[in-house]
Amino acid sequence: PATPATDDARSRTITRLTYHSRKRGILETTLILSRFADDHLAALSDEDRADYEQLIMSNDWSEWDLYRYLTADEQRLDAPEQVRAWPVFWQLREMIKQDGGVVAR
């Protein structure tokens, strides 16, 4: 069961990740991640939230790489295996796909 301490920690994590989703290096990624954070971050499991944090905070890929991973069509998808294993990655791609590939809000 959730306790006030775990609820507070979860709230701080969501706030921090929302901030980092909005403060990206390139506008295109900012638009995608800030929308996802606003619409989905609170509903993610703790594990998916941890994967999301690793996805957006990793130094293993650049902002442009991340943008390409999220928006590439299936034939050109070259995201690392680790990234493709995360359900949150596919949730992000599905959000973009449902918008017809358009990320503007």
ABEGO torsion letter per residue (X at the ends): XBBAAAAAAAAAAAAAAAAAAABBABAAAAAAAAAAAAAAAAABBAAAAAAAAAAAABAABBAAAAAAAAABBAAABABBAAAAABAAAAAAAAAAAAAGGBABX
